[in-house]
Amino acid sequence: MPGQAAQDSSVTGLAATKARRTYSHLLNPREHPDYDRRAVKPPTWETFKNRTQFTCLRGFGQSDHRLVGFAEEIEKFTRTYELGDVIWPSYDTLFAKNLGDLADEIKRRDLYLFDIWGYVPGSGPGGYWQQFTPPPGALATLESKLGERWLGMDIGEQDGRYVGGYAGQMTPASASRFEQYRISSVTSSGWATTWATSTRPWSRSISAIIS
C-alpha cells in the first residue's frame, strides 16, 4: 500500500525531528562575549579541576556567635561520606566571630565555599529569614583567604520575591499596573546589580557545572 508506506515515512521523519539529543560539549564561560567585558569573571572548568563538583553542608552549628565543630563536619561530609567538595552554608555563617578560621579550614582542605544562602528581601527582624547586611570585613576575609574558591552569595529565587512581594510593600497599591511593573523592575534589577557588584555574581552561572 503506497499510501501506508508514505504515511509511515512521514511519521518516522516527524519522530526524527522531535528526537531529544544530548549536548555533549562542556560549558566554557570564556567563550561568552561578556567574559572579557566584565570586571568579575565567572569560574571556569579550570576552577573546578576540570571535573563536575557536588555541593554539601548547608550550615554549621554555632555557640556564642562562633562556629563549632565545623572541622569535624567538613571531614564527615567531604571525606568520610564523600558527598562533595563545595560547601554551601547559610547566611548566619557570615556573622560568626571565627569566620576566618572556617575559611582557613576550607583552604587547607582544597575545598570551595559557594552560594551563601538565606537573604530574603522584606524579612526580619524576629525570624530566621532576614534582609541582612553582611558584617564589615566578612566578604573581604573570604575574598582574601579563598580567592577564586570563594564563589559568592546567593540570589536564587529572591529576585522573584522582589517582584512578587517586596515591590508591593514599597510601591503604593493605588499605582497603575504599568507603574507597579516599572517600579518592581527597577527595584529588582537595581538590587541585583548592587549585590553582584559587591560579591561574586555567578551563583546561577555555575549551576550547570556543579549540579
C-alpha positions as CSV (number, residue, x, y, z in Angstrom):
1,M,0.0,0.0,0.0
2,P,1.8,3.1,-1.2
3,G,-0.3,5.3,0.9
4,Q,0.6,3.4,4.1
5,A,4.3,3.5,3.2
6,A,4.2,7.2,2.7
7,Q,2.4,7.7,6.0
8,D,4.9,5.5,7.8
9,S,7.7,7.5,6.3
10,S,6.1,10.8,7.3
11,V,5.7,9.5,10.9
12,T,9.3,8.4,11.0
13,G,10.5,11.8,9.8
14,L,8.3,13.6,12.3
15,A,9.8,11.4,15.2
16,A,13.3,12.2,14.0
17,T,12.7,15.9,14.1
18,K,11.4,15.7,17.7
19,A,14.2,13.5,18.9
20,R,16.0,14.6,22.0
21,R,19.7,14.9,21.8
22,T,22.3,15.4,24.5
23,Y,24.7,18.4,24.1
24,S,27.9,16.7,24.8
25,H,30.2,19.7,25.0
26,L,31.2,21.2,28.3
27,L,30.1,24.7,29.1
28,N,33.0,27.1,28.7
29,P,32.2,30.6,30.2
30,R,35.3,32.1,28.4
31,E,33.6,31.6,25.1
32,H,30.8,34.1,26.0
33,P,31.4,37.7,24.8
34,D,30.7,39.1,28.3
35,Y,33.6,37.2,29.8
36,D,36.2,39.8,28.9
37,R,33.9,42.7,29.2
38,R,33.0,42.4,32.9
39,A,35.4,43.1,35.8
40,V,34.3,40.0,37.7
41,K,34.9,36.7,35.9
42,P,32.8,33.6,36.4
43,P,34.6,30.4,37.3
44,T,35.7,28.0,34.5
45,W,36.3,24.3,34.4
46,E,39.9,25.0,35.5
47,T,38.5,26.5,38.7
48,F,36.8,23.1,39.4
49,K,39.8,21.0,38.4
50,N,38.1,20.2,35.1
51,R,35.5,17.9,36.6
52,T,32.0,18.0,37.9
53,Q,31.7,19.1,41.5
54,F,29.0,18.5,44.1
55,T,27.7,20.6,46.9
56,C,27.2,19.6,50.6
57,L,26.9,21.0,54.1
58,R,24.1,23.6,54.2
59,G,25.1,25.1,57.6
60,F,27.2,24.8,60.8
61,G,26.4,24.8,64.5
62,Q,27.1,27.9,66.5
63,S,27.6,28.8,70.1
64,D,28.1,32.4,71.4
65,H,28.4,33.6,67.7
66,R,31.1,31.2,66.9
67,L,31.1,28.2,64.5
68,V,31.5,25.0,66.4
69,G,32.6,21.6,65.2
70,F,33.0,22.8,61.6
71,A,36.2,20.9,61.0
72,E,34.6,17.6,62.1
73,E,31.5,18.3,60.0
74,I,33.6,19.1,56.9
75,E,35.6,15.9,57.4
76,K,32.5,13.9,57.7
77,F,30.7,15.4,54.7
78,T,33.6,15.8,52.3
79,R,35.9,12.8,53.2
80,T,34.0,10.2,55.2
81,Y,30.9,10.2,53.0
82,E,32.5,11.9,50.0
83,L,29.3,13.9,49.3
84,G,31.1,16.8,47.6
85,D,33.8,19.5,47.8
86,V,31.6,22.6,47.5
87,I,30.5,23.9,50.9
88,W,27.1,25.6,50.8
89,P,26.2,27.2,54.2
90,S,23.5,29.7,55.3
91,Y,24.0,33.4,55.8
92,D,24.5,33.2,59.6
93,T,27.9,31.8,58.8
94,L,29.0,35.3,57.8
95,F,28.3,36.7,61.3
96,A,30.4,34.1,63.1
97,K,33.4,35.6,65.0
98,N,35.6,32.8,63.7
99,L,34.7,33.1,60.0
100,G,38.3,33.4,59.2
101,D,39.1,30.0,60.8
102,L,36.4,28.4,58.6
103,A,38.0,30.0,55.5
104,D,41.4,28.7,56.6
105,E,40.0,25.2,57.0
106,I,38.3,25.2,53.6
107,K,41.6,26.4,52.0
108,R,43.6,23.8,53.8
109,R,41.4,21.0,52.5
110,D,41.4,22.5,49.0
111,L,37.6,22.9,49.0
112,Y,35.1,25.6,47.8
113,L,32.7,28.0,49.6
114,F,29.6,28.6,47.5
115,D,26.3,30.4,47.4
116,I,25.8,31.8,50.9
117,W,22.0,31.5,51.1
118,G,19.2,32.9,53.2
119,Y,18.8,36.6,52.1
120,V,15.1,37.2,51.9
121,P,14.1,40.8,51.0
122,G,11.5,42.4,53.2
123,S,12.0,39.9,56.1
124,G,13.1,40.4,59.7
125,P,13.9,41.1,62.3
126,G,12.5,38.4,64.6
127,G,12.7,35.3,62.4
128,Y,15.4,33.2,60.7
129,W,14.9,34.8,57.3
130,Q,16.5,38.3,57.2
131,Q,17.1,41.1,54.8
132,F,20.6,41.4,56.2
133,T,23.8,43.4,55.5
134,P,27.0,41.4,55.7
135,P,29.1,42.5,58.6
136,P,32.1,44.7,57.8
137,G,35.1,42.7,56.7
138,A,33.3,39.4,56.2
139,L,33.3,39.3,52.4
140,A,36.9,40.8,52.3
141,T,38.0,38.0,54.6
142,L,36.6,35.3,52.3
143,E,38.0,37.0,49.2
144,S,41.5,37.3,50.6
145,K,41.7,33.9,52.1
146,L,40.0,31.8,49.5
147,G,40.4,33.7,46.2
148,E,38.6,32.0,43.4
149,R,37.5,29.3,45.7
150,W,35.1,31.8,47.2
151,L,32.2,31.5,44.8
152,G,29.8,34.2,46.1
153,M,26.4,34.9,47.6
154,D,23.0,33.5,46.8
155,I,20.5,35.3,44.7
156,G,18.4,32.3,43.9
157,E,14.7,32.8,43.9
158,Q,15.0,36.1,45.7
159,D,14.6,38.1,42.5
160,G,11.1,36.6,42.3
161,R,10.4,37.7,45.9
162,Y,11.5,41.3,45.0
163,V,9.0,41.4,42.1
164,G,6.2,39.4,43.8
165,G,6.5,40.6,47.4
166,Y,8.9,43.3,48.3
167,A,8.0,45.7,45.5
168,G,4.4,45.5,46.6
169,Q,5.4,46.6,50.1
170,M,7.4,49.6,48.8
171,T,5.0,50.7,45.9
172,P,1.6,52.2,46.7
173,A,-1.2,49.8,45.8
174,S,-3.1,52.7,44.2
175,A,-0.4,53.0,41.4
176,S,-1.4,51.8,37.9
177,R,-0.4,48.3,36.8
178,F,2.2,49.8,34.5
179,E,3.7,51.9,37.2
180,Q,3.8,49.0,39.6
181,Y,5.5,46.9,37.0
182,R,8.0,49.7,36.2
183,I,8.9,50.2,39.9
184,S,9.2,46.5,40.6
185,S,11.5,46.0,37.6
186,V,13.8,48.9,38.7
187,T,13.9,47.6,42.3
188,S,14.7,44.0,41.3
189,S,17.4,44.9,38.7
190,G,18.9,47.6,41.0
191,W,19.2,45.2,43.9
192,A,20.8,42.5,41.7
193,T,23.3,44.9,40.2
194,T,24.4,46.3,43.6
195,W,24.6,42.8,45.1
196,A,26.6,41.4,42.2
197,T,29.0,44.4,42.3
198,S,30.0,43.7,45.9
199,T,30.0,39.9,45.7
200,R,30.7,37.1,43.2
201,P,27.7,37.2,40.8
202,W,27.9,33.8,39.4
203,S,25.7,31.6,41.6
204,R,23.5,30.7,38.7
205,S,26.3,30.6,36.2
206,I,28.0,27.6,37.8
207,S,24.8,25.7,38.5
208,A,25.3,23.8,35.2
209,I,28.9,22.9,36.4
210,I,28.2,21.7,39.9
211,S,24.7,20.2,39.6
